[in-house]
Amino acid sequence: MDRVDQTLRLWRTVPFRWGGSVPHVPGSGDCLLSVGEYMTGVDGLDVAGGFRGTYSDEAGAVAHVEASGGAMALIDRHG
């Protein structure tokens, strides 16, 4: 099983949660945090860690993404 399969299985077993959980529970988060967590598993850089626990609803997530220059800017930071 490859990393994508492992990640998808994890996402299906942990509830969706805006802003993730603090302390961190692998797989517990929203779309942005989940993709960030996947990327961390690939190269060890925690690009989404600063967002965990800082918002608790969709509006908060959107505000963080917009303040960061959009979803592509967050992805571009990772390289």
CYANA upper distance limits for C-alpha pairs under 8 A (distance plus 0.5 A):
  1 MET  CA      5 ASP  CA      6.54
  1 MET  CA      6 GLN  CA      7.22
  2 ASP  CA      6 GLN  CA      6.82
  3 ARG  CA      7 THR  CA      6.50
  4 VAL  CA      8 LEU  CA      6.63
  5 ASP  CA      9 ARG  CA      6.68
  6 GLN  CA     10 LEU  CA      6.78
  7 THR  CA     11 TRP  CA      6.70
  7 THR  CA     27 GLY  CA      8.37
  7 THR  CA     38 TYR  CA      7.30
  8 LEU  CA     12 ARG  CA      6.80
  9 ARG  CA     13 THR  CA      7.08
 10 LEU  CA     14 VAL  CA      7.00
 10 LEU  CA     26 PRO  CA      8.43
 10 LEU  CA     27 GLY  CA      6.34
 11 TRP  CA     15 PRO  CA      8.16
 11 TRP  CA     27 GLY  CA      5.84
 11 TRP  CA     28 SER  CA      7.99
 11 TRP  CA     34 SER  CA      8.30
 14 VAL  CA     27 GLY  CA      6.38
 14 VAL  CA     28 SER  CA      6.13
 15 PRO  CA     28 SER  CA      6.61
 15 PRO  CA     29 GLY  CA      8.09
 16 PHE  CA     20 GLY  CA      8.37
 16 PHE  CA     28 SER  CA      6.59
 16 PHE  CA     29 GLY  CA      5.91
 16 PHE  CA     30 ASP  CA      6.15
 17 ARG  CA     21 SER  CA      7.73
 17 ARG  CA     28 SER  CA      6.65
 17 ARG  CA     29 GLY  CA      5.14
 17 ARG  CA     30 ASP  CA      6.00
 17 ARG  CA     56 SER  CA      8.26
 18 TRP  CA     29 GLY  CA      6.38
 18 TRP  CA     30 ASP  CA      5.63
 18 TRP  CA     55 TYR  CA      7.35
 18 TRP  CA     56 SER  CA      5.49
 18 TRP  CA     57 ASP  CA      5.80
 18 TRP  CA     58 GLU  CA      7.25
 18 TRP  CA     61 ALA  CA      7.82
 19 GLY  CA     29 GLY  CA      6.42
 19 GLY  CA     30 ASP  CA      6.93
 19 GLY  CA     33 LEU  CA      7.88
 19 GLY  CA     51 PHE  CA      7.30
 19 GLY  CA     52 ARG  CA      5.66
 19 GLY  CA     53 GLY  CA      5.47
 19 GLY  CA     54 THR  CA      6.68
 19 GLY  CA     55 TYR  CA      5.56
 19 GLY  CA     56 SER  CA      5.76
 19 GLY  CA     57 ASP  CA      7.76
 19 GLY  CA     61 ALA  CA      7.65
 20 GLY  CA     24 HIS  CA      7.57
 20 GLY  CA     25 VAL  CA      8.26
 20 GLY  CA     28 SER  CA      5.82
 20 GLY  CA     29 GLY  CA      4.25
 20 GLY  CA     30 ASP  CA      6.93
 20 GLY  CA     33 LEU  CA      7.49
 20 GLY  CA     52 ARG  CA      5.89
 20 GLY  CA     53 GLY  CA      6.38
 21 SER  CA     25 VAL  CA      6.64
 21 SER  CA     28 SER  CA      6.78
 21 SER  CA     29 GLY  CA      7.31
 21 SER  CA     52 ARG  CA      7.25
 21 SER  CA     53 GLY  CA      6.51
 22 VAL  CA     52 ARG  CA      7.55
 22 VAL  CA     53 GLY  CA      6.34
 24 HIS  CA     28 SER  CA      7.96
 24 HIS  CA     52 ARG  CA      8.24
 26 PRO  CA     37 GLU  CA      8.31
 27 GLY  CA     34 SER  CA      6.81
 27 GLY  CA     37 GLU  CA      8.03
 28 SER  CA     34 SER  CA      7.98
 29 GLY  CA     33 LEU  CA      6.01
 29 GLY  CA     34 SER  CA      6.33
 30 ASP  CA     34 SER  CA      6.40
 31 CYS  CA     35 VAL  CA      6.76
 32 LEU  CA     36 GLY  CA      6.68
 32 LEU  CA     48 ALA  CA      8.13
 33 LEU  CA     37 GLU  CA      6.47
 33 LEU  CA     48 ALA  CA      6.27
 33 LEU  CA     49 GLY  CA      8.40
 33 LEU  CA     51 PHE  CA      8.11
 33 LEU  CA     52 ARG  CA      7.80
 34 SER  CA     38 TYR  CA      6.72
 35 VAL  CA     39 MET  CA      6.76
 36 GLY  CA     40 THR  CA      6.71
 36 GLY  CA     46 ASP  CA      7.52
 36 GLY  CA     47 VAL  CA      6.50
 36 GLY  CA     48 ALA  CA      5.54
 37 GLU  CA     41 GLY  CA      6.88
 37 GLU  CA     46 ASP  CA      7.54
 37 GLU  CA     47 VAL  CA      8.47
 37 GLU  CA     48 ALA  CA      7.42
 38 TYR  CA     42 VAL  CA      7.06
 39 MET  CA     43 ASP  CA      7.05
 39 MET  CA     44 GLY  CA      8.04
 39 MET  CA     45 LEU  CA      7.85
 39 MET  CA     46 ASP  CA      8.17
 39 MET  CA     47 VAL  CA      8.38
 40 THR  CA     44 GLY  CA      4.99
 40 THR  CA     45 LEU  CA      5.41
 40 THR  CA     46 ASP  CA      5.57
 40 THR  CA     47 VAL  CA      7.58
 41 GLY  CA     45 LEU  CA      8.46
 45 LEU  CA     78 HIS  CA      8.44
 47 VAL  CA     77 ARG  CA      8.41
 47 VAL  CA     78 HIS  CA      7.20
 48 ALA  CA     52 ARG  CA      7.43
 50 GLY  CA     54 THR  CA      8.39
 51 PHE  CA     55 TYR  CA      8.13
 51 PHE  CA     64 HIS  CA      8.26
 55 TYR  CA     60 GLY  CA      5.52
 55 TYR  CA     61 ALA  CA      6.80
 56 SER  CA     60 GLY  CA      6.96
 56 SER  CA     61 ALA  CA      8.18
 57 ASP  CA     61 ALA  CA      6.97
 58 GLU  CA     62 VAL  CA      6.66
 59 ALA  CA     63 ALA  CA      6.65
 60 GLY  CA     64 HIS  CA      6.82
 61 ALA  CA     65 VAL  CA      6.79
 62 VAL  CA     66 GLU  CA      6.55
 63 ALA  CA     67 ALA  CA      6.51
 64 HIS  CA     68 SER  CA      6.72
 65 VAL  CA     69 GLY  CA      7.01
 65 VAL  CA     70 GLY  CA      5.53
 65 VAL  CA     71 ALA  CA      6.46
 65 VAL  CA     74 LEU  CA      8.15
 66 GLU  CA     70 GLY  CA      5.41
 66 GLU  CA     71 ALA  CA      8.29
 68 SER  CA     73 ALA  CA      7.25
 68 SER  CA     74 LEU  CA      7.15
 69 GLY  CA     73 ALA  CA      5.96
 69 GLY  CA     74 LEU  CA      7.85
 70 GLY  CA     74 LEU  CA      7.12
 71 ALA  CA     75 ILE  CA      6.85
 72 MET  CA     76 ASP  CA      6.42
 73 ALA  CA     77 ARG  CA      6.71
 74 LEU  CA     78 HIS  CA      7.53
 75 ILE  CA     79 GLY  CA      7.49
